[in-house]
C-alpha cells in the first residue's frame, strides 16, 4: 500500500507507535503530530513527526496539510486540559467556537465534535482499528483463570453501571466487588480509579474492573484501552479480573496483556454487554 501519509494525532501510551509501525508495514508512510505533554517521544521519534500543543490547532492543521495527509487517526491518552490552560492559537480559537458547547460536555461529545471539525477541514478521520485490526479485544475468556459465579455477578453489576455512566458521557468503567460499586471512572482515568478502589476494597474475594464503550460513542476516537499496565494496577488493587466489551476495547499488546494477567492470576473476559445482561445468573 502506498499513497498519502497517514496523519497520526498521538497521545500517550504505546498505541500511537503501534499504529505508525503497522501503517508503515503495509507500505504507507506516516506523519505523527506528537501532542506535547502526552505523547511518548521515545516511542515516536523514529517516525516523521512534529511536536505541537493541543491548543495549537493552526500548527497542527498546517503540518498535516504540508505533509499531504488526507486520512487522520486520533490515538493515545490525552489528559483533558482546562479551557484556561488550553491557550488556543488563532485557528484554535476559531475551531473552539465551532466546537461550541461540546467543549464543556463529556469526552465523547468533545471528541465527536473534534472529528466533525477535522472532516469539515477536509480530512478523513479513521479509527485506529482500521490499521490495527488485531488490537480489538476478542470475545471469551482469554486467560487461564476463569470468573466464578461471584465474579460473574460483579461483572453483570459492573456492566449495568458502566452502561449508565457511558450513557451520561461520564466514563467508560467501574470497579465492583461483592455487588458493591467501589469506584466509577470519571475524568481521572482508569489508573487513578483503580488506585482509589484499592483503598475501598472489602475483605474477601476481590472485585472486577469493567470497561465498556459508551452507548453511541464516536468509535473513531477514545476507544477504551487495556494493557499490561492496567493488569498490574488491577492486581495491585486486589481485583480478580477485568471484563471488557469485545470488539470495542483495544488491547495494547494482546499477548503481553494476557501474559501479565496469567502471571497475576487475573481473568480477562471479553463480552457483549447487552447479551451478557440478558443471560441468567448461573
C-alpha positions in Angstrom: 0.0 0.0 0.0 1.3 3.4 -0.9 -0.2 6.9 -1.1 -0.5 10.0 1.0 0.9 9.7 4.5 -1.4 8.7 7.3 -1.6 11.6 9.8 -1.5 10.4 13.5 -2.5 12.7 16.3 -0.7 10.9 19.0 -1.4 11.0 22.7 0.3 8.9 25.4 0.9 5.2 25.6 2.3 2.7 23.1 -0.6 2.5 20.7 0.3 5.6 18.6 3.7 4.0 17.8 2.0 0.6 17.1 -0.4 2.3 14.6 2.5 4.1 12.9 4.5 0.9 12.7 1.6 -1.1 11.3 0.9 1.5 8.7 4.5 1.5 7.6 4.5 -2.3 7.5 1.6 -2.0 5.0 3.7 0.3 2.9 2.0 3.5 3.9 4.1 6.5 5.1 3.1 8.2 8.3 3.4 11.6 9.8 2.9 12.0 13.6 1.7 15.0 15.5 3.1 14.3 19.0 0.8 16.1 21.4 3.0 18.0 23.9 2.8 16.6 27.4 1.1 13.5 26.3 2.9 11.6 23.6 5.9 9.4 24.3 8.7 10.8 22.1 10.9 7.9 23.0 8.5 5.6 21.1 7.7 8.1 18.3 11.0 9.7 17.4 11.8 7.2 14.7 8.8 8.3 12.7 8.5 11.6 10.8 6.9 13.8 13.4 6.5 17.2 14.9 5.5 18.2 18.4 2.5 20.5 19.0 0.5 21.8 21.9 -3.1 20.5 21.9 -4.3 24.1 21.6 -2.1 24.9 18.6 -4.7 23.9 16.1 -3.3 26.2 13.4 0.1 24.5 13.6 -1.4 21.0 13.6 -3.7 21.6 10.6 -0.8 23.3 8.7 1.6 20.5 9.4 -1.0 17.9 8.2 -1.6 19.8 5.0 2.1 20.4 4.3 2.7 16.6 4.6 -0.3 15.9 2.3 -2.1 13.9 4.9 -5.7 13.1 3.9 -6.5 10.4 6.5 -6.0 11.1 10.2 -6.1 8.8 13.2 -6.6 10.0 16.8 -5.0 7.6 19.2 -3.4 7.7 22.6 -4.3 9.0 26.1 -4.6 12.8 26.5 -5.3 14.5 29.8 -8.1 16.9 29.0 -6.9 20.4 29.6 -9.0 23.1 31.2 -10.2 25.9 29.0 -7.8 28.3 30.8 -4.8 26.1 30.2 -5.6 25.3 26.6 -4.1 28.6 25.3 -5.5 28.2 21.8 -3.8 29.9 18.9 -5.9 31.9 16.5 -7.0 28.9 14.5 -7.6 27.0 17.7 -9.9 29.8 19.0 -11.9 29.6 15.8 -12.2 25.8 16.0 -13.2 26.1 19.6 -16.0 28.3 18.6 -17.1 25.8 16.0 -17.0 23.0 18.6 -19.3 25.1 20.8 -21.0 23.6 23.8 -19.3 20.2 23.3 -16.1 21.7 24.7 -17.9 21.8 28.1 -19.5 18.3 27.8 -18.2 14.8 28.3 -15.2 13.4 26.4 -17.3 11.7 23.8 -19.3 14.8 22.9 -16.0 16.7 22.7 -14.2 14.1 20.5 -17.2 13.7 18.2 -17.1 17.5 17.7 -13.4 17.4 17.0 -13.9 14.6 14.5 -16.6 16.7 12.8 -14.4 19.8 12.6 -11.5 17.8 11.2 -13.7 16.4 8.5 -15.1 19.9 7.8 -11.4 20.9 7.3 -11.1 18.3 4.6 -9.6 15.4 6.5 -11.0 11.9 6.7 -10.8 10.6 10.3 -10.4 6.8 10.5 -10.4 4.5 13.5 -7.1 3.1 14.8 -8.7 -0.3 14.5 -8.7 0.0 10.7 -4.9 -0.1 10.9 -4.5 -2.3 14.0 -7.3 -4.8 13.2 -5.9 -7.3 15.7 -5.9 -4.8 18.6 -9.6 -5.1 19.2 -10.4 -7.4 22.1 -12.0 -10.7 21.2 -14.9 -12.4 22.9 -14.5 -15.0 25.6 -12.1 -15.8 28.4 -8.5 -15.1 27.3 -6.7 -16.3 30.4 -6.0 -19.5 32.3 -8.1 -18.1 35.2 -11.8 -18.0 34.7 -14.5 -16.0 36.5 -16.5 -17.8 39.1 -20.2 -17.2 40.0 -19.4 -14.3 42.3 -17.1 -12.6 39.7 -19.8 -13.1 37.0 -22.3 -11.4 39.3 -19.9 -8.5 39.9 -19.3 -8.3 36.2 -23.0 -8.2 35.5 -23.4 -5.4 38.0 -20.4 -3.5 36.5 -21.8 -3.8 33.0 -25.1 -2.2 34.1 -23.3 0.6 36.0 -20.7 1.3 33.1 -23.5 1.5 30.6 -25.3 4.1 32.7 -22.1 6.1 33.1 -21.5 5.9 29.4 -25.0 7.0 28.5 -24.4 10.1 30.6 -20.9 10.6 28.8 -19.1 10.4 32.2 -16.7 7.5 32.0 -16.1 4.0 30.5 -15.6 1.8 33.5 -16.1 0.9 37.1 -15.0 -1.4 39.8 -17.4 -3.8 41.6 -16.7 -6.1 44.5 -19.2 -8.5 46.0 -22.0 -6.5 44.4 -20.7 -3.1 45.8 -19.6 -0.4 43.4 -16.2 0.7 44.8 -15.4 3.3 42.2 -16.6 4.7 38.9 -14.4 6.3 36.2 -14.6 10.0 35.5 -12.0 12.5 34.3 -9.2 10.9 36.4 -8.9 7.8 34.2 -8.7 4.1 34.8 -5.4 4.0 36.7 -6.4 6.7 39.2 -9.8 4.9 39.6 -8.1 1.6 40.4 -5.8 3.3 42.9 -8.9 4.8 44.6 -10.7 1.4 44.6 -7.7 -0.3 46.3 -8.3 1.8 49.5 -12.0 0.9 49.4 -11.7 -2.9 49.0 -13.7 -5.2 51.3 -12.4 -8.3 53.0 -12.9 -11.4 50.9 -12.9 -12.2 47.2 -11.6 -9.3 45.1 -13.6 -7.3 42.7 -13.8 -6.8 38.9 -12.9 -3.9 36.6 -15.4 -3.5 33.8 -14.6 -1.3 30.8 -17.1 -0.7 28.0 -17.6 1.6 25.0 -20.1 4.3 25.8 -23.5 3.8 24.1 -23.5 5.6 20.8 -19.8 6.5 21.2 -17.8 8.0 18.3 -15.7 4.9 17.8 -13.0 6.6 15.7 -11.6 8.2 18.9 -11.1 7.3 22.5 -11.9 3.6 22.4 -11.2 2.2 25.9 -7.7 0.6 26.1 -6.4 -2.2 28.4 -2.7 -3.1 28.5 -0.2 -4.7 30.8 -0.1 -1.6 33.0 -3.9 -1.9 33.5 -3.4 -5.5 34.6 -0.7 -4.5 37.1 -2.9 -1.7 38.5 -5.8 -4.1 38.8 -3.7 -6.7 40.6 -2.4 -4.0 43.0 -6.0 -3.0 43.7 -6.7 -6.6 44.8 -9.0 -7.4 41.8 -9.6 -10.8 40.5 -10.3 -9.9 36.9 -11.1 -7.5 34.1 -14.2 -7.6 31.9 -14.4 -5.6 28.7 -16.5 -5.1 25.6 -15.4 -7.5 22.9 -14.8 -5.7 19.6 -14.9 -2.3 21.4 -11.9 -2.2 23.7 -8.4 -2.2 22.4 -5.7 -4.4 23.9 -2.3 -2.6 23.9 -0.2 -5.6 23.3 -2.5 -8.6 23.4 0.0 -11.3 24.2 1.8 -9.2 26.8 -1.5 -8.3 28.4 -2.7 -11.9 28.6 0.7 -13.0 29.9 0.6 -10.3 32.6 -2.9 -11.4 33.6 -1.9 -15.1 33.8 1.1 -14.2 35.9 -1.1 -12.1 38.3 -3.8 -14.8 38.4 -6.4 -12.4 36.9 -9.1 -13.3 34.3 -9.6 -11.3 31.2 -13.2 -11.6 29.8 -14.4 -10.2 26.5 -18.2 -9.9 26.4 -21.2 -8.4 24.6 -22.8 -6.1 27.2 -26.4 -6.4 26.0 -26.2 -10.2 25.7 -24.4 -10.6 29.0 -27.1 -8.7 30.9 -29.7 -10.9 29.3 -28.1 -14.1 30.5 -29.5 -15.6 33.6 -27.0 -15.8 36.5 -25.5 -19.3 36.8 
